[in-house]
Amino acid sequence: MQPLPRPTQLAVSRHLPPDDGGRLIAVGAGKASAAMARAVEQHWAGPLEGLVVTRYGHGVPCERIEIVEAAHPVPDAAGEAAAARILQRVSRLSAGDQVLALISGGGSALLAAPAEGLSLAEKRTITSALLKSGASIGEINCVRKHLSSIKGGRLAAAAWPARVLTLAISDVPGDDPAIIASGPTVADPSTADEALRIVDFYGIQLPELVRARLASGVLETPKPGDTRLGHSEYRLIASPRQMLEAAAEAASALGITPLILGDALEGEAREVGKAMAGIALSCARNGFPAARPCVLLSGGETTVTVRGAGRGGRNTEFLLGLALGLGGAPGIHALAADTDGIDGSEDNAGAFVAPDTLECARGLGLDVWQCLAENDAWYCFSQLGDLLVTGPTRTNVNDFRAILIR
């Protein structure tokens, strides 16, 4: 059997509910959900059943909890069917039953249960347009929640009056439970009006029936104070902040001064890269805000406004912006990667930048500026041989960026 990520195993085992001899129904979604499910199986002796959905290639063999794989970031029929089955499993439960919701990043796309009046094909089109628009993950998930029959607290509402305990691994800036996987088990403070404003701001086309249902309030989500969520408890068991603190501790042990810039950085990927280049150059030249040897650590989720037809990812696009901002400055190396092992929709987690990145690119006849204009960062780093390929990690605590100044 495939080994579990040890942090995931420890985090899940520490937060399992007391075994009162009753039924435990485990459901969930996300890139870490299969690994979380197996951790539950390894530490739960009582009656256990359930179903979780994860991304293709991220499954882990389980015996008592069924694992389904589906598409991410654009949903498919497998995700739609899995979401319907999860809703069926938690419906018609009693107050003596307990639901364990295993939620992690990616769950929003994987729980593809379109709202009434919306087809899966229409939801795929809307999701694709949002992902290319430059909208933040919070904005995208606001729309997703209001076009769903399972997200935005609806899963917990369906399980009423059973008890619901959610164990969540955060992949979003700020660790907001309502944004992680679009908050299927928590009340949703956002509104249908907000969802409409977001799609209009980014020029996203909606079917007229769906627009009318949003405007009428029919597609509104359960709000704080909803009695159907009264038996729902939420625990955040892993976060980007914990990841950065662990990296800082490792750097200190090597005699390198760590500086955590933040765990919730957002913005256009290439622009964030240029901004961080300025901080790194200040450290190298002036010893401020940290003297060399030091490492700048950050997490969060940047965005990419897709204008070209290239192959990219937010971490590789961040790194192109960083490399151009550094201009080949000596002694500065960088890594940026998505902790789930997939940068966007490509086969790499991220990539590396070194002082000779731009020089090597020129030697290969690569126009870095053109690669950036075409959103073709993956191709650039693939030609350089500097992609980081890990395969699915079966965990997900957002992006990890490290800039080493020696």
N, C-alpha and C positions, 0 to 999 in steps of 0.2 A: 504494500500500500504506500501511496505517496506520503512523505512526511508533512506534518502540519507546521505552519509557521509558529514557532514557539510562543511569541508574544500573543498571538490569537488564542492559542490553547490556554495559556495562563489567564488571559483576560476573561474568557468565557467561563472557565471553571470557577473563578472567584465570585462570579455574579449570578450563578444559578439560584433559583428560588429553593426554599426548603421542600424536601420531598415529603408530602403529606399522605402519600399512598394513592392519590387521585390520578386522573389522566392528565398527561402533559401533551399538548398538541403544538409541535414546533412548525412554524411557517416563517417565510422570510424571502428576501431578495437582495441581490448585490454581488459584487465581485468577490467578497469575502464570505458570502453566506454558506457556501458548501463546506468550507473549512470550519466555520462556526458550528455548523450542524454536526460535523464529525466530533468536534470537541464536546458537544452536548452528549452525544452517544457514549463517549468514553467516560463521562463523569456522572451519568444519570442511570441509576439502577432500576427505577420504577417504570411503570407503563409509559411508553413513548411512541408517538407516531407523528407524521407530518410530511410537509413538502416545502422545499425551497427552490428558487430559481436563480441561476447564476449565468454568467456570460459563457458563450462557447469556449471550451478549452480550460475553463476555471473550475470544473467539477472535481469532486473528491468522492471516492466510493463510500457509501454509507449503507447500513443494514436496516435500520428502523425508520429513517427519514428519507423520503424519496428526493432525489436530486434531478432537476430538469435544467437543461441548458437552452439559452435563447440569445437573441441578437442584442447588441449594444454598440453604439448609442442610439441607433434607429431601431424601433421595436419591430418584431415579426410575429407571425402566427403562433409560434411556440410560446412566446412570452404572453400573448393574449390568452392562450388556452391554460397556461399555468396560473395566471392571475384569476381566471374564472374558477379553477379548481381550488385555489387557496380560499377564495370567498366562500365556496361551497363547504369546505372543511370547517370553517369557523362559524358558519351560520347554524342556528338552532342548537347552540350549546347551552348548558345550564350554569347556574352560579357556582356549582361545585367543580366545574372544569377550569383548566388553566391553559392559556395560550402563551407560548414563548415566541416572540417575534424577533427574528435575527436579521437586522437591517444594516446594510453597508452601502457605500457609494456604488452607483450604477443601478441601484434598485428602482429608480424612477423609470428608466427605459425598459427594464426587465419586467416590471409589473404593468404590462400593457393591457389595461382593461378600459377601452374607450367608453366615454360617457354615452348615455342613450342619445341616439341621433347622429353619432359620429362613427364612421367606419375606420377600420384599422388603416386602410390605405390613406384616408384623409389625415389621420393622426401621424402617420409616417411623413407625409408631405409637410405638415406643420412643424414637426420635430426637426426635420432636415433644414428647413428654412431658418428656424431659431438658432440651430447650431452654427450656421454660417453667418448669422447676422451681427455677431459681436456682443450679443446679450449676455449678461452675467448668469451664473448658475442659479442665483436666487430668482432672477426674472424668468428664466426658462422654466424653473420648477413651479413658479406661480401659475404659469399658463398650463403646465402639465397637470397640476392638481385639479384645476377647474374643468379639465377635459377628460377626467378619469372617474371611474366608479369604484376605485379602491384606494387612491391616494388622498392626501389631505385629511386624514383622520377617519376615512370611511372604512378601513379595515377593522379598526378597533370598534367602531360603531356597529359593524356587522356581527362582531363577536359578543356584544352585550347579551346577557348579563355575566358572561364568563370574565374571570380575571385575566388581564393582559399585562405581561411583563416584556418590555422591549429592551434588548441588548443591542446597542448601536455602536458602529465604528464610523467615525466622522471622516468625510473627505471634502467638507465644504468650509470656506472661510467663516470663522466665528462659531462653528459647531452648532448652529441653530437646528434643533430637532425637527422643526417644521420644514427645513430645506433638505436635510439628509434623506435621500431617496424620496423626496417630496412628502415626507412625514405621514406615512400611512396609518400610524397609530397615535398621532397627536393632533390636538386642535389646530386649526389653520387660521391665523390672524389676517391673512391676505383675503382679498375680495375678488369677485367676478369682474367688478368694474376695473380693478387694477389689472387683471389679466387682459381685458380689452384694451386698456391704455398701452400696455406693453406691446401687444401685437400690432397696434396702429402705429406706435412710435417706430418700430422696426420694419414697417411695411409688409407684415405677414398677412396673407390672404386667408380668410376663414370662410367656410361654407355658410350661406345665409342663415340656414336653420340653426347652426351652432352659434353664430353671432347673436341671433335673436334669443336663444336660450340663455346665453351668458347675460345679455342685457336685461332679461326678465328676472334673473335671480334663481331660475330653476336649477342651475348647475352650481349653486353656492355650496361651499364645504362646511362641515361641522365646525363651530366656533368655540372659543373658550367658554366653559360653563355648561356645555352640552352634557346632559345627564348620561348619555350613552358612553361617554369617555370617563365616567366616574370611577371605574375599576381598572383604569389603565395607568401603569407605572413605567417610567422611562429611565434607563441608565446608560450613560455614555461610557463605554469601556475602553476605548482607544481613540486617540486624537492626533492631529498634526503636531500639536504642542509637545506631546510626549515623544514623538519621533525626533523633533529638533533638540529636545533636552538630552536624549540619548546620544545624538550625534555630537552635541557640545561636550558631553562627558568624555566621549571617545577622543575628541580632539585635544582636550585638556590633558588627557593621559599621555598624549604624544608630544606635549610641550608646545602645542599650537593654541593661541588665544582664540576662543570662539566668540562670535558676535551674532546673536540671533536678531535678525532684522524684523521678524514678525512671522506669524503662522497663518495669516489671513490676507496676504497681499493679492490684490486684483489689478486689472488693467490690461490694456492691449499688450500682448506678449513681447513684441519687438521693442515697444517703448519702455516697458519694465526692464528689459535687458539693457537698454542704453542707460537708464537711470542707475542701475546697479554697477555698470561699468564706471560711472563717475565716482561712486563710493569706493570701489576697488582701487581706482587710480589715486584717490585721496589717501587711502591707507598705504599704498606703495610709495607715494612721493612725500607725504607729510606725516605719516604715522597717526592719522586721524580718520575715522573714529577709533581705529585700533592699529597698533604697530605690528609690523611683520615679525615673525611668522604668525599669520592669523587666518581665520576662515570665516567668511560671511555666510550664514545659514538662513534660509527662509523657506516658507511653505505658503500654501494658498492655491489659487486657481486663476491663472490669467485667461484671457480670451483672445481669439483670433477672428478678425473680420476677413472672411474669405473673399478675395477679389480675383485671384488667379486660379489656374487649373492644375497646380502642382500637387505633390504629395507632401504633407507636412504633419504638424502636431504642435501643440502650444509650447512644449519644452524645447523642441528643436528650433522653433521660430524665436523663442526667447534667447537661445544661444547665438543665433545669427546676429540679433540685435546687440547682444553683449560683445561678441567678437568684433563687430564693426566699431562699437564704442571704445573698446580697448585699443584698437589699432595696432595689435601686435606687441603691446607692452610686455617687457620681460618679466618672468617670475610669477605670472598669474595664470592659473589653471581653473577650469570650472566643469561642473557636472550639473545637469538638470534632467530630472526623470520623474515619471509618474510612478508612484509606489505600487500600483497594481500590475506593472510590467508592460503596459500598453499606453503609448503616447498618442492619444486620439484614436485613430482607427488603423494605424500601421503596426508593424511587427516588432517595433523597438520600444523600450521603456523611455529612452531619451538619447542623449549624446554627450560628448566631451568637447571642450574647447581648450586649446593650448596656445602659448605665445606664437607658434608658427602656423596656426590655423589659416589665416588669410594668405600667407606666403604659399602654403601648400595648395590652397585652392587656386591661386593664380597659376601655379606650376602645372595644374591639371586642366587649365583653360576654363575654370569655373568663374562665372560672374556672380559674386555673392550678392550684390545689390539686385541683380535680376532674379536670383533664386528667392530673395525676400519678397520682391514685387509679385512673383508668381505663387507665393505660398508654397515653395518647393524646397523647404529646409531639409526634409528627409532625403531627397536626392543628393543635395550638397554633402551632407554628412555621410551618406552611403558611399559616395565616391571617395571621400577622404578616409574611409575605413574607421570612422569615429562614432558610429552608432553604438549605443548600449543596448544589447539584446539579452534579456533575462528570462523571457517567457513569462507566463502568468505566475504571479507571486501568491495569489489567493489571499491577499489582504489589500487594503486600500485606505491610506491616510493622506490622500491628496498628493500634490507635487512636492518634490524635494530638490532644493537647489543649494549647491555649495560652491563658493568661489574661494580658492586657496591663494593667498598672497605670500610668497616665500621671500 
